[in-house]
Amino acid sequence: MPRGRAAFSTTAVALVVAAVGAACTVGPSNRPAVVHDGDAPPVIAPPSGAAPVAVRPLGAPEGARMSWSDCTSQTRFRLGDAAGTSMRFECARVTNNLDSPSRPGRGTTRIAVLKAGTGPVPLVVVNDINGEPGTLFAARLAQKLGPEVMGTFSLVGVDRRGTGESEHLQCVPEAIRQRMIGFDPTAKDGTKINELLEIAREASQECMLDLDEQLPANDTWRGASDLNKVRELLGMQHLHAIGSGEGSRVLTVFAERFGDKAGRIVLDGSPDPTADGIGLAQAKAAAAEATFAEFAADCAKRGCALGADPRKAVTDLLAKLNEKSLTSSDGIAVNGGSVMFALVSALGDRSAWPALGDALGKAAAGDPAPVAALLAPVIKNKGSVSSRFDGTLITSCNDTTVRIPPDRAAQLIKEWSGRSPLFGPVFSQRLMWCGPWPVPSQPLPPVRAAGAGPMVVLNTAADPVTPPEGTKRTAEQLPGAALVTWQSSGHGALTGSGCVGTALKDYLVDGKMPANATVCPP
């Protein structure tokens, strides 16, 4: 039923939108065995003794009503350099209730979906709100999953409300996007940070004027309703799905709202369900700091453009660009703030670290083009696809009740800078982005998923986007869930490990739960 509420990897270009510690284990007494061969089946920790929860049957579509049409050429064009595939793609539109708080149960919104592969069972894919659209993410993922999974499933990517081709939202002028992203990352006092609050106020006012009742209807709660409509049109009794990062939150809300419809669900990283917005930001700052240390070590070892001390090189670059920014040929400002935005987001894909190091090195040499290319999907509208910034900002602010004044942000900067000197100020400042937005009348529900089948939760030991402790806590909240930890760096574990791949195949295809606290090697 409607709930009243008021009123932000792959290729380097796709990375920028996103933002540790060791591998986490669950259970105070059972230490899990660790697999030593990355391509071998996982070594399972001893069972906890808890009674097993039945994995949902796969089932088969019955009475499907999705109107698919071929979109292979368009999708290959969107994939760009990654389009070297013979896979065909089909696209469709799903109409659902807009369900704005002022008109509950009324209005309509259209959701874009894409099918990749020919497996008989649909497996829905939901991406981070600040990542690339779910349709494109699913098209890439389908080329990386193993043949056993793709022989059983066809992936169905979903563009979340206000993103991609799902009636993408455009309300923040490009100049304001650039000012928010490019705000001085070294600003620490309340008076200076108040300037960021005023920029955010301009953004919120533009969106309220342009979107009216549509504005508060874009959130994770209603995104879960969209998934249920997708499930119905696919003709499936249960929704089988993969959630990437923050997209996992849509699936846990789905399981909370429609527990008896939740099937085999994989969460690849997840926001901490026990933390508020401040706690989430603090954890992200610490996780980004830890991942940056690994990036810097890798960069120095490779002899990258940042030299022997990448941390100092980045710090010097920020100071240099704060004095005099660069501007790309398409008008994107490359300054201290925008470089930090690119860095925070791009740390999530380890395979793109060489390109990231080169981009930062070129910026230091006076060439803004590579960093600007990373920022373009966030700042620029391109044809029918709008900037990722607006949909991310709207959904994020509609999902959180946290609103803090500039003086509180300045206090947090001081508190966090000791442990996270590079990233603490950035994540403290970002708490101001939602400051002027209407506060939702009801927060997202707790993660309980009563009545849902057991889920598999994937954790990456050093994940700057969904920090591992938060993912671990998600698994602890879900009845019967199994946590599988990959001892590596970056955002997400879906395709990087043979050990994880085996656990996925066993669960998704064969319905066999991996043991809780399984650990996979780097």
N, C-alpha and C positions, 0 to 999 in steps of 0.2 A: 504494500500500500504506500502511497506517496508520503514522504516525510517533509514537513515544512522546514525550510532553511532560508536564511537571509543572505539579502545581500546586506612553474616554470615546472656504430662501432663496427666495426665495418670499416669503410674507407675513412681517411683522415677528415674529409669534409663532413662526414656524418657524425664524427665523434663529438663535436664541440658542444653539443647541447647536453649533455648530461648535467652534477654538483653540482691496528690493525693488529696489528698484532699477529699472533700465531694462530694456527688452526684451533678451532674450538671443539670441545667434546662435551657431550651431555651425560650426566650421571656422575654422582660423587665417587662411586666405588669401582665402576667398570671402566678400565682404561682400554680404548679400542686398539685393535691391532692395526698396523699401517701397511698398506700395500707397497711393495718395493719395485714392482714392474708396472709402469704407467699403462701398459696395454693388457695387463692381466685382470681377471675378475677381482672385485673388491674383497678384501679379507674382512669378514663380518665380526663386529663386536659381539660378545655374549649377549643373549637376550636378557631383557630386564625382568622378565617374569610376568609382565603385564599381559592380560588377555588380548590376543590379536583382534583388530577391527577389520571387518571384511572389506576388501578392495572392490569397488564397483565393477560390475561386468561392463565390457566394452559396448555390447549391443550393436545394432546396425540402424542406419537411418530408416525411418518409416514415415511416409507421407511428407517428404521434404518439399518445401515450397519456395526455396531460394531460386531466383531467376538469374542464373549465371550467364555471362557472355564473355567471349574470348577477349583478353586484354594482354596477350603475350608481347606484342610489339611495344606497347606503351610501357609495360613493366620492364622489359629489357632496356629500354631507353632510360628509365629511372634508375636502373641498377648501374648504369655507366660501365666502368671498367670491369665490374663483376658480372657482366652479362654473358660471359662465355658459357652458356648453358643451353642444352636442348630442351629443358623443362618448359612446359607450357603453363600459362596462368589464365585464370578466369576471375572476373570481377562482378560484384553485385552491389546493390544498395538495400539497406534495411531501414524501414521507417518505424520509429518508436515515439512514444509520448515525450514531449519536451518536459512536462511535469515541473514547470517553474513554481516556486513557492507561492507566487501571487495567483497562479491558476493551476492548482494541483490536478494532475491527471489529464490536463488539456494541452493543446498545441502539439506540434510534431517536430521531430528532428530526424535527419537522415544520416545513417552511418555507413561508411564505405568498408567493404570487406573484399578480400582477395583469397583465392584458393590456389595452392601450389601443391603439385603432386597428384597421384591417382589412387592413393590408398583408399580403401572403402570407408574408413571411420574418420570423421572430421576431428581435428585437434586444433582448438582455437588458440591463437597466440596474441598476447597483450604485452605491449612494450612500455617502458618508462614514459611518462608524460612529456619529459623533456628530451627524449630520444627521437630517432627517426620514426615516421608513422608506422603503425603496426603492420600495415599491408606490405610495406617495403621490407621491414624487419623480417617478416615471415618468408618473403621471397628469398632473402639471403639465407635464412636459417634452413630452409628446405634443401639447400645445396650442401649443407654441412652435416646434417644428421645422418646417422648410419642407415644402411639399406634395410635392416630389420624394422626400424621405426617407420621409414618412408614406404615400406611395403605394406604396412598396416594402416598408416594414417595419411590423410591429406591435410596439410596445414591450412588453417583459415585465419589469416591476419585481419585484425580489426583496428581501424583508425579511431581512436577515442574521440569523444565529443570535442569539437573545436579544434581538431588537429588534422593534418593530412588533407584528405578529401572528404572528411566528415563535416561538411558545412564549416570549414575552417574559419576561425575567428580573426578578424582584422579590426583592431580598434586603437592600438597604440601607435602613434606616428613614429616613423623610422627615427626621427631625430631624438625622440624621447627614449626609444629603445637604446640608442647609442649612448645617451647620457647615463642611463641606469647601469648598463653593462660597463661603461668606461669610467665609472666613478672612482676617484682616487683610492686605491686599496690601502694606502698608508694613513688615511684619515682616522683619527682616534678620539677627538674631542666632540662633545655633544653638539656644539654650535655648528661645526663642520658637517657632522652627520645629519643635522636637521636639513641641510641642503638636499641630501638624498631623499629624505622624507617628502620634501616639496616636489621633487621630480616624480616620485611615486604617486603623489597626489594628482599631478597632471595626468599621469597614465590612467589612474582609476576614474577620473572625471571623464576622460575621453571615452572609456569603455562603458560607463554608465549611460552616457548620452547616446552612443551608437547602438548598444545592444539591449538596453532596457530590460524586459523580463527574461530575455535569453541569458543575461549575464549570470545570475545565481543558479541557473539550471545546468551549468557545466561543472560537474564535480564527480568524485569517485562513487558516491552513493548511487547516483543516476547512471553512471557508467556500468555498474553492476546490473542494472535493469536492462541496459542495452545488450549485455551479454546473454541475458535470459531470452530476449527476443531473438537473438541470433540462434541460440540453441533450439528454440521452437521452429524456426524456419528451416533449420538443418534437419529437422525430423528426429532429433536425438532425445532419448529419455533423460540422459545425463550429459552434462557439459564436461568434456575432457579438455584440459587446457594447460598451457604453459604461460607463466607470468614472468617477465624479466624485470628485475629490480623493483622500482616503485609500482610497476604494473602488477606486481604480486598483490598489492593492496586491493586492487579491484577484485581479484579472485577471492581473497579472504572475506571481503564484504559480500561478494556473491554467495559464498558458502554460508555466511551469517544470515543472509536474507532468503536464500533458496537452498537450504541445506540438503533437502532430499533430491535436489537436481544436480548436486555437485558430484562429478565423477572422479576420474584419475587426474589429479592436479599436481603440477610441478611448479614450485616457486624457486626461481633462480635469483637468490638474493631477495631481501625484503626489508622495508623500513621497520624500525623497532616499534612494536605496537604498545610498549609500555612507556614511551618517552613523549613529551610534548615537543612543540616546535623548537624550543630552545635546546632541549636535550638532543634532538636530532641534528641540529646545526653544530653543536659542540662535538658530537661524535663524528660528523663528516669532516670537520676541521682536523681532528686528530687522525682520522683515517687517511685523509689527503696528505697530511704531513708524512705519515709512515710510507705511503706509496711513493711520494716524491723522493724519499730517501733511496728507495729501490731504483727509481727512474734515474736518479743522479749517479748511483753506482754503476748502473748499466751503461749510462751515457759516457761516463769517464772511461770505463773499460773498453768501449768501442772506439774511443778517440773521437767523440762527436764534436760538433761545432761549438759546444759550450765549454770545451776545455777540460782541464783536470779537476776543476771545482765548479760543477754546474750550479750549485746553490748560490755561490757568490756571483756567478755570471747572471743568473736570473735576478738576483737582488740589484745588481748594478744596472741591468736592463730596465727594471721598473723605475729606478731613480732617474735614469736617462730619459725615459719616455714621459715621466711626469714633468720634466722640465720642457721637453719639446716632443710632441707626439708626431706620428707619421700618418699619412692618409693614402689609402690605396687608390688605384685608378677608378674604382667604382664607388668611391666616397666613403669607405669604411675607415673610421678612426682607429689607429693602432696606438694605444696608450697603456699606461700601467694597469688600469682597470680591465681593459679588454684583453690584454695579454694574460692576466690572472684568470679571467673567465675561460679563455681557451685552454689554459694549463689545467685548471680544475677539471674540466670536462674531458680533455683528451687523455688524462692519466688513466682513464678507465679501460683503455684498450692497449694492452702491452705490445701487440703486434705493430701498433702505430707509433711507438716511442721513438724509433729512429726519425720518422718524419716530423714528429713534434720537436725533437732536438734541433733538427735542421731548420725548422720554421723559426724557432726562437733565435738561433744563431744568425739567420738572415735578417731578422728584425734588428738585432744588435748592430749589424753591418749597414743598416739603413734601408733594407728592402722589406716593405710591409706586406707584400703580396701573399706569401704563404700563410701568415697568421690571419690575414683578412679572408683568405679562402676558408679557413676553419670557422670563422665567425659568420660567414655569409648566410648559412641556413637559419641562423638565429635572428639576424638583423634584416635581411632582404626578403621581400616577396618575389617569387619567381613564377611567372605565368599564373596558373590556377592554384599554385601551392603557396600559401602564405608563410611568413616567418614563423618559426616554432616558438618564438618568444611569447606571443599573446595567449595562445591556448595554454601554455605552461603556467604563465603568471595567473591566469584566471582560475584554472583548476586548483593550483596550489593554494591560492588565497581563499578559495571557497572551501577547501578541505581543513583549514586550520583556524582555531579560535585565538591563536597567539597574536597579540598586538602590543608592541612595546614602544616607549618613548625614546628619543635619541640619547638621553642621558643614561638610560639602562643599556643601550647598545654600546655606549662608550665604556661603561663599567665591564661589560662582557669582554670587550676587546682587551682590556687590561688583564682580566682573569685568564683568558684563553691564550694570550700571546706567549706566556712562558712555555707551555707545552707545544703550542702550534704557532710559532712566530711568523711563518709565511702565510698560513691559511686561516688562522684564528680571526684576524681582522676582517677578512673577506666574508666569512660565514656569519660573523656578527652583524656586519652591514646588511647582508641579505635579509635579515629579519625585519628590516625597515620596509622592504618592498611591499608587504601586505599591510603596513601601518594604516593607510587611509581607506582600506577596503571595508565594506560592511562586514560585520562579524557574523558568521553562520550561527543560527540559533541553536543548533545541535551538532556536537562533534561526531566524527565517524564512530561507529560502534566498536567495542572491543573485539579482539580476535578470539572467537570461541568455536565457531563453525559446528555447532551442535547438530547432529544428524547427517553431517557430511562424511564422505568416505575418507580414509587416511591419505594424507598428502606426503609427497617427498619434497624436502626443502634442501636446496643446494646452497652451499656456503663457500665463499672464496676467502682465503686467509687474510689477504690484504686487498680489500675492495674499497675504493675511495667513494663510491656512490651509495652503496648499501653496506655500511660497516658490519663486520662479521658478528659482533656481539648482538646487534639488533636482529640479524637473521636468526641467530641462535635463539633469541627470546621468542621470535615468531614460532619456531618449531616447538618450543616449550609450551606455548599457549594452545597449540592445535592437538586435539585428541588423536592419538595413534600415529602422529607424524614421525617420519624418519629423517634425521639430519645427516647429510652427506657433505663432508668438508673437503675441499680441494686445497692443498697446501701450495697455493700459487698467488700471483698478483693480478690485479685487473678487475673489471666489472663483469661478473658472470662466469659460470662454469659449464654451460650447456655443451660446448663443443671442444673444449681444450684438453680433455683428458679421456683416455681410453677406459680408465677405471670408472669415471663418472658415466661415460657412455654405456658401459655394461649395466650399471645400476638403473639408468634410464630405460634401457631396453627391457630389463627384467620387470620393471614396474609398469611401464606404459603398455608393452606388448603382451607380457606373460602374466601380469597381475601379481607379481611377487614383490613384496615390500623388502627393500634393503634394511638391514638392522640399523637401529638408531645409533648415531655416533660412528658411522663408517668414515674412515679417513682415507683420502686418495693422495698420492705423492705428487710433487710438482710435475 
